[in-house]
Amino acid sequence: MLHLCQKADQSLREEREEEEYKMKINLLEKKEEKISFVVRDIPVWFANAIRRSVSEIPVLAIDTVEFYKNDSALYDEILAHRLGLIPLKATSYLAERDKCSCKGAGCSKCTVKIKLKAKGPCTVYASELKGKGFEVIYKDMPIVILEKDQELEAVCEARLGKATEHAKFSPGLIWYNSFPLIKEVRKAEKTIKVDKEEFEKIREGKSKLIPDLLNEAVECNGKFLKIEPSEKDFIFFVESFGQFTPKEMFILAIKALQQNLHELEKFLRKA
């Protein structure tokens, strides 16, 4: 009976801890390719872990290029680099090459074939990349200019990769700032003087200057406000390059973090 009571008490404590550490999220701004929101009651290491985990999201990008003709003013290497940075989106399931049944050799399950063919005079755009299993995000992105009678012909291979390997596999950016805590103080040594209107905006948390005033104090007519960074509340910014929506990107970053923690747990259990 005592054992059951102790177990119930432990379970209750765990539930209380879960409630205590349950994060709160408030949306600030939402656009097609960018969102910002406040996440409350999380430690700074967790916020930073989410930020870094965006580099663990698998993203499709051109990895190798074989040129058959290139009469343009750009060298093959420069063109290949430009092609690799064009944001692409897989339209069907694609395996990561190192996890594919082909064991990294490259096959239809893990590789997308893309063709590019153009003849000048013209500007070659990303929309001229042809093939199946992918979508060009920004079709009007220029690749190269061809003069009269100049030709360009190439065959590309695209695969899934992670930004930890190369920046071309990055789905976008996640960053955060500490949430500003605005306090009225009697006096401050070093201050930034602002007018009455701006002072009131800062007091109400509506001023656009607040992100640049962290760890600073402002003054107006003998009144002082100190702006301090919170240690548990953060403003997140998620900006997508188009392969995913900002919401999808944030969720995938959290899933990537969970997967890494799961792999670490498995390793430690075997150790």
N, C-alpha and C positions, 0 to 999 in steps of 0.2 A: 504494500500500500504506500509506504514511504517512497519507494522507488518510482511509483506512478506519479506521485505528487511532485517529486523532484523533476521528473521528465516534463510534466505539464507546466511547471514553473519555468523551466528552461525554454520550452516552446513559446511561452508567453513573452519571455524576455527577447527571444529572437524576432517575434512578430513586432514588438515595440521598437527594436533596433531597425527593422525594415521600414517601419513607418517613419522613424526618426530620420533615416537617410534617403527617404523617397524624394527625388528631385521635383522641383516645380518649374514649369516652362511657360513663359509669356511671350507671344509673338509680337515683334516690334514693327517689322516691315516685310512685305512679301512681293517679289517681282518674279518674272519668268525665269531668270537665271541667277537670282540672288535673294537670299532671305537673311533676316537677322532676328534674334530672339534672346531673351534673358533666361539663363538656367540658374536656379537658386539651390543652395544647400548641397554643393558638391565640393570635394577637395580639389586643390589646384592641380595635383598630379593626375587626377582623373580627366580634368579638362584638357590637359596637355596630351594625355594618352589618346583621347578622341581626335585631337588635332593631328597628331602624327599618324594615326591609323588611316587617314585618307590616302596615304601612299601604299596601302595594302589592298586597295580595291583593284581587281583585274579590269583592264581597259584595252579595247582594240586599237591597234595602230600599225601602220606599215613598218615592217622590220627589215625586209630586204628588197632591193630593186635591181633588175637586170635591164640595162639599156641596149636597145638594138640600133637606135638612131638618136643623136642629140646634136643638132646643129645650132642650138641656142648659145647665147653669150655666157651661160652658166656651166661650170664644170659638173660632171656626173655626181661628184660627192656633194656639192651644194644642193643640187636638185633632189638628191636622195634625202638629204637632211630636211628640206622643205616639205617633201612628201610625207616624211615620218611625223611631222608636227601637225598635219591636217587632222582635226578631230573626226573620228569615225565611230559609228555605233553598229554593233552586231544586231542583225534582224532575226537571227535564229540562234539556237543553242550552239555554243562553241566551248570546247574544253580547253583548259590551260595545257599548253604543249607538254610540260613536264609531268602532267597527270594523265595524259592521253594514252590510249592503248598502243599508239605507234612508238611510245617511249622516246619522244623528242625528235623523231625523224621528220615529222611534218606530214599531215594527211588532211583529208577533207573535214575531219572531225575537229581539227584544231587550227586549220589554216584557211585563210580566204585569199583567193586569187583575184588580182585587180589589174586591169589593162588600161593603158593611157596611150592615146594616139592623136596627134594633131599636126596640122600643116599651116604655116604662115602665109600671109601676114595675119596675126591674131594674138590675143592674150589668152593663154591657156588657164582655165579656171578649174577648181576642184570638182565641179559638176561633170567634168569630162572623164573622171575616174569611173570605169565601167566594170561590172561584175555582179555576182550574186552573194547574198548573205551579209551585206553591209549597207550602211546608209551614210552619205556624207552630210555632216551637220551644217556646215557653212558652204553652200554651193558656190557662192560668189567670191570665195577666197582665191586670189590670183596665185598662180604657180610660177609662170615665166612668160615673157613676151617673145614671140617668134616673128622675125622679119620675113620678107617675101622669099618663098622657096625654101625656108628653113623647116625642118621636120623634127618631130619628137615622137619616139616610140619606146615604150617600156612595159615590162611586166613586173608587178609587185606582189609580194606576199605579206599579208597582215596576220597578226596573231595577238592573243591576249597577253598582257604583261602588267607589271606593277611599277609604280613610280620609284620604288626603291632600287629598281634596275636601271631605269632611264626616265627622264622627265616627260618624254612623249607619251608615256602611259598614264600620265596624271589626269584624273577626271575633273580637277578644279582645285579650289583652295578652301581651307577651313582655318579660321583664326579667331582669336577671342581677346577681349579686353576685360580687365576687372571692372565690376559694376561700381560706379562712383557713389560714395557715401558723402552727402553734403551736410556739414554741421556748422551751426553758428557758434563762433568763439568770441571771447571778449577782446583778445588781442593776438596779433601774429607779427613775427619779426619781419619776414620778407613777404611782401604782398604785391599783387597785380591790381592796379586801379582800373575800375570799370565804371560806366555811367549807371544811373539809377535803374534804367530800364533793363540793362543787361544783368545787373545785380539781382533783380527780381526774377528774371528768367532762370538764372543759375540756382537761386533759392528753390524754385519750383521744379527744377530738373528739366527745363525745356530749352536751355541754351545749347546751340551747336558747338560752343567753345568747351563744353565740359570734358570731352575725351582728351583734350590737350591740356587740361588743368589738373590732372591727377597729381597728388602730392604737392599741390600749390594752394595758396590762399588768395582770396580776392577782397578788395576793400572798396567801400563807397560811403562817403560822409561819416566816417568813424565807425562803420559797421563792418564786420568781418565774417567771411565764410571760408571754411576749410574743406577741400575736396580730397577725400582719402579713398584708396582702392580697397574694395571688399576682398576678403580672403576666402569667401565661400560662394559668392554670387558673380556670374560672368556673363558678358554680352558676347554671343557667338555670331559670327558672320560666315555664311556658306555661299560660295560663288562657283557655279558650275561652268565647265567649258562646253557643255551641250550634250555630252553622252548620257547624263542622268539629270533628273530634276534636282534642285538643291536638297529637297526633302529626302529623295532616294539616296543621294550621296551621303547625307548625314547618317541615315539608317545603315547603309552599307559599311560606313566607317566603324560604327558601333559593333556590327556583326564581325568585322575583321578583327577588332580588338577582342571580342569574345572568343573567336577561333584561336587567336594567339595565346590567350590565357588558358584555353582548354588544352592546347598542345603543351604548354608549360606544366600544367597539372599532370598530364600523362607522363611527361619526362620525370617529374619529381617522384611520382608514384613508383616508377621503375628503378629509380636511383637507390 
